[in-house]
Amino acid sequence: MAYPDTSSPLAGWAPRMLSVLRIVAGFLFMLHGAQKLFNFPPGDNGGTVELLSLMGFAGILEFAGGLLILFGLVTRPVAFLLAGEMAVAYFMAHFPKGPLPVQNGGDHTVLFCFIFLYLSVAGPGPWSLDAWRQRAIRR
């Protein structure tokens, strides 16, 4: 069977579901940044982080990058950058607690890393500002 399986009745939904994946991942990632920067929604970290710190930089990347991913603007380079951030975060914060994500609480970090890596290759999907810009350029 060749990839993608175009014989499936749902095959036409694949590009749209790519957009849905991007939107949900961007929104969730943006919330992680908002929690670090603004303590919203309130978390168990006791407040906001110092802006000029490693966690502050991570919060800026997560909030701004999540917002760009959410709207599908400059998706490929932003997704690649965020995948790298998540790889660094995993090895700095989670891996020292144990080698497996299920042991060290890094499940979401690994998932974000590979979702962003996928988006950096697959692109944003049709429901995005990147796709809108491309359609406008072709006109």
N, C-alpha and C positions, 0 to 999 in steps of 0.2 A: 504494500500500500504506500502510495506516495504521500508526502507531507506537503501541504495540508490536505486533509481528507475533505475534498469538495463534494463528495457524495452524501454527506450528512445534511439533513434538512436544516440544521442549525449553523452550517458553515458560514452563511451570510451574516450571522451575528458576531463572528469572531472579531472583526475590527471594532465593533461597538463595545464588546466586552473588554477589549484592550483599553478603551477609553474609560470604562467603568472601573477597571482595576487601577488605572492611573489616578483617577479622581479620588477613590477611597484611600489609596495608599498616601496620596498627597495630603489629604485632609487629616488622616491619623498622624502622619509625620509632623505636620504643622502644629498639631496639638502638643506633641512632645516639646517642640520649641517654645510654644506659648507658655507651657507649664514652667520651663526653665527661666524664661525671660520675664513673664508677667504673673507667675503663680496662678495662671488660669488655664484650665480648671485647677482648683486647689489640689495640690498633691502632698505626698508624704515627705517631700524634701525640705519642708519647713520654710519655704519662701522662694524668692528669686535667687539666681546665682550672680556672682560678680561678673559684670559684662566683659571686663578685660582679663578673663581667665579662660582656661581650656573649655570648661563647661559653658561659659558665656559665648565663646566662639561656636561651640556645638549648637547652642540654642539659636544663635543667629542663622547658622546654616540650616537647621531644622525648620525654623519658622519661615524664613525667606525662601529656602529651597522647596519646602513643602507647599508653599503658596504658588510658586512657579510651576511645580509638578501638578498641583490641583487644577490650574487653568491651562496646562499644556503649553507653556511658553518657554522657549529655548530648552525643550525637554531633554534632548539627548545629552548635551554637555552637563546640564544640571544633574540629571540622573546619574551620570558617570561620576561626578564629584561626590554626590551623596552616597553612592555605593562604596566609594573609597572611605568616606567618613565612617560608615557603618562597619567596614572591615577593621579600621583602626580602633573604633569603639569596642568591638568584640574582643580584640586581642589585648586591649588595655584594661578594660573593665570586667569582662566576663571570663575569659579564658583562664586567668590566674585562679579562679574559684573552682575550676574543674574543666576537663577537656570537652565534655559534651554539653551542648546548649540546654538540654533538659536538666542538667545538674547545676549549671551556673547562671540560669535565668537569662540566657542570651538568645532565646528562641526568636523573639521579635526583631532583634538586631540582625540575625542571620536572614530572616525573611525579608526585612527591608533591604538588606544588602543585595540579595538576589533579585528582588522585584525591580530595584533601581538598575541593576546591571542589565536585566531583560529590557527595561524601557530604553536604556541607552542604545540598544541594538534595534529593538522593534519600533521605536518611535512612539508618539503620543496617541495615535489612533485618530479617527475622524472627528471626534468631538473635542477639539482643542483649538487654542489660539494659533498654534503652529500650522495646523491644517487650514484654518481660516485664512491665515496670511498667504499660504501657498495657493489657495484658490483665488485670492484677490490678485496675486502676481500674475497668474495665468490669464486673467481676463484682459 
